[in-house]
């Protein structure tokens, strides 16, 4: 266990040898922290070795956390290997450290792990690649949209979304409409915001009718991002959704679209019992550039909620 010390003549590292080899796992863990604080490349060998071989999971987990600052390929490979550690704590620490890496070289090391047999490894690998925005991950992410595990599919959607892969839009539209998992449908619905044309509108309209309100909420948001007035009618209908969260996003999107036919529905929303909805309705009315909104907004100037009153002032300033 002490052979690694033969590879360094750094006095600060050598001084830590008794504690790094102590029988007490707690002592070894604190010694690893002190070793990392030295920020010496010679200490890297010891951190990687302890990640792989220390008998105590708390020490291995600490080594995984401490290696987050290093992007050398052998370190990245060691962290990927630690995703298969028998301890969930070590797996989680390694996944977190991988998600903080920023170099393209790290992406090349991580990419092959997206095909690992273990679900948790695939999830962690795609999550790390999403943060890296590693363009070469796109083909693997497209394949993973058909993974049997919903969490893997969701992470793959995230990779494609961050990479702005327009050629993935048909597959994402399919997931938004048909995936059995609510979170996958929600993530895919949000990723459709990559589009700048009307090709995704049918899938988003369908998502606006999804059984899960979280998906409907995401669809209402994304329709505003896509920016096509053809979405307006569906968003007006969504103002009657059973969930106020969906109504709020639909209201905001109607304002973004400046969809004039929504005038009456937004005026009605201006009187809703939930103040957040009233506030969004006021702001949306200000975006419509419709003189018919002025009288209802003037009537709302004394709203009980200060945020609503502020929104009304902003809207009137736009219209008058």
N, C-alpha and C positions, 0 to 999 in steps of 0.2 A: 504493500500500500504506500510505502514511502519512496518507491523508485522514481516517481515523477520529480522528486526534489533533486535528483541527480542531473536534471536537465536545466537547472537554473543556478545562477550565482547571485541572484538578487537577495540581498540581506534581509529586506523587509518580508519577502515571501518565506525565506528560510526561518525567520523568527516565528512564523505562524505554524510551523510544522508540528509542534507538540499538540496544539489545539486542533489542528486539522485532522490529526490522527487519534484524537482522544476517544475513549470508549463511549463517552456520553454523547448521544446524538445532538442534544441541545448545545453543547460546547462546539461540536463540529459545525453546526448550522451558523452560529454567531461568527465563528472563525471564517466561514465562507463569505459572510457579509463584509468582514474586515478585508478579506483578500480582494473582493470585487472593488472595494473603495480605493485600493491602490491603483486601479486602472492600468495594470501592467499586463502586457500581452503574455508574459511568462505564466501568469496566474490563470490564463484561459484554459490551459491543458488540465489543470486541476478541477476547474469548474465543470468542464465537459466530462471528465472522468467521474466525478461525484454524481453528476446527473445520471450517468449510465449504471454506476456500480455501488453507490452507497447503500448499505442495507436498510437504512431508515428512510421511510417515505418523506418525512418532514425535511430531511436534508436534500433529497432529490428534488423536491418541490421548490426549495429555496434556490437551488442551483438553476432550475428552470427560470425562475423569476429574475435572477441576477444576470442571466444571459441575454436579457432583452436588449441590452445596449450594444450587443455585438452582432455584426452582419457578415462575418466571415463564413464562407460556405460550409466548413466543417461544423461550425456552431449551429447553423441553420439545419444541417442534416441531423445533428444530435437532438435538436429540439423536435424535429419531425419524428425521429425514432422514439422520443419520449412520449409521443401521442399514443404509443402502444403500451406504455407502462401499466402494470397491474393496478396502480393506485389512481383513483379518480382525481385526487388532489394534484398529483404530478401531471396528469393529462391536462387538467384545467390550466395549470401554471404554464405549461409548454404552449398550449393553444393561445393563451393571452400574450406571451412573449412573441410568438409568430405573428400575431395580428398587429404588432407595433413596428414590424420591419418595413422598410421603405425602398430597398434597392431592387433593381431588376434582377441582379444576380441571385438574390434570395428567392425571387419568384421562380426562377429556373429550377432551383432545388426543391421547392415546395410542390410544383406542378405534378410530378409523377405520383404524389401521395393522394391526389384526388381520385385515383383509381384503386385505392386500398380496399381490401375486403371489409375492414371494420368501418361501421357507419360513423362513429365518432371521429375517426381520423379524416374521413372524407369531409365531414362538416367543418372541422377545424381548418383543413387545407383550403377549402373554398372561402372560408371567412377571411383567412390571411390574404389570399389572392385578391379578394374584393378590396381590402384596404390598400393593397399595393397597386391596384388598377393595372394589373399585368395583362397586356393585350393578348399574349399568347395563351392565356387561360380560356379565351372565348370558345374554342372548339370543345374543350372538356366540359365547360359549363353547359353548352348546348346539349351534349350527350346526357348530362346529369339531370336535365329537365324530365327525363324518363326514369330517374332513379326510383326504386321501390320505397325509399324512405322520404317522407314529406319534408323533414328538416334539411336533407341534402338538396332536394328540389328548391326549397326556399333560398338556401345559400347560393345556389347556382343562378337563380333569378337575380339575386343581388349583384353577383359578378357581372352579369350581362347588362344590368341597369347602369352600374357605375362605368362600364366600358362603352355605354351608348351604342350597343350593337343593333343597328337598325335591321340587319338581316334576321335578327331573332324575333322580330315583332310577330310574325305569324305563330310561332311556337308559344310565345308569351300570351298571345290572344287566346290560344287554345287552353292554356292553363287557367287564365282568368275566368274562362267560362265553364270549364269542365273538371278541374282538379278536385278531388274529393276532400282536400284539406283546406279549411278556411284561411289559414295563414298563407298558404301558397297562393290561393286565389287573390288574397289581398295584396301580396307582394307583386304578383304578376300584373295585377290591375294598375298598381302604381308605376311599374316599369313601362307600361304602355305610354306614359307621358313622354317617352323618347320621341314619339311620332310628331311630325309636323304637318301631316295631311290627314284625310278623313278615313284612311283604311282601318283605323282602330275603333272608329265610332260604333260599329255594330257590337263589338265585344264589350265596350264600355257601357253601352246602353243595357246590354244583358246583365253586366255586373251591377248596374244600378237597380236591378230587380233581384239581386242575390238574396238568399234566405238569411245570410249573416249581415247584420247592420254594419260591421266593420268593413266588409267588402263594399257595401253600398256607399259608405262614407268615403272610402278611397276612390271609388269610381266618380263620385261627385267632384272631388278635388281634381282628379286627373282630367276630367272633361274640361275644366277651366284652364288647365295647363296646355292642353292640346290646342285650344283656342279657336275652335270652329263654331260658328253660330248655329250650325245644324244640330248642335247638342242642346240648344236652348230649350226646346220643347220638353225634352226628357228631364232637364234640370228643374223646370217649372213644376213638372209633375212630382219631382222629388221633394218639393217644398211641403208636400202633404205626408211625408214619411212619418212612421210611428216614432222614430228616434230623432230627437232634436239635433243630435250630432250630425246626422245626415242632412237635415234641413239647413244647418249652419253652413256646411261645406257647399251645398247647392246654392245657397244665397250668395256666398262669396264668389263662386264661379260665375254666377249670372252677372255679377258686377264686373268681373274681369272680361266677360264676353260683351259687356254693354248691350245686353239683349233687351231691346225696347219692349217687345211683347210681354216681358215679365213684370211690367209696371204695376198692374193691379195686384198680382200675387205678392209682390214685394211690399206694396202698401199694406196689404193684409198682415204680412209678417211683421211689419213695424209695430203692430199692436200685440204681438205675442207676449205671453206671460214671462218667458225666459229672457232676461235682459241681454244676454250674449247674442241672441237671435235678433232682437230689436236693433242692437248696435250694428250688426252685419247688414241688416236690411237698410238702415240709414245710409251706410257707406255705399252699398250697392246702388241705391237710388241716386246718389250723387254721381255715380259713374254713367248712368243711363242718358244723361243730357236730355231729360224729358221734363218740360215745364209742368206737366201734371203731377210731378212729385213734390213741387214746392209747397202747396197747401198742406198735405199730410205731414211734411217735415216741420213746417211752422207750428203745427198743432202738437208736435212731439218735442218742442223745445224745452218744456218743463217736465220731461220724463224724470221719474224718481231716481234713476241711475245716472251718476255723473259721466260714466263712460258713454252711455247712450247720448246724453246731451252733447258731449264733445263730438261724437260721430255726426250728430244732426248738424252742428255748426260747420263741420267740414263739408258735409254734403251741400248745405245751403250756399256755402262759399263757392262751390263749383257751379251751382245752378244759377245763382243770381248775378 
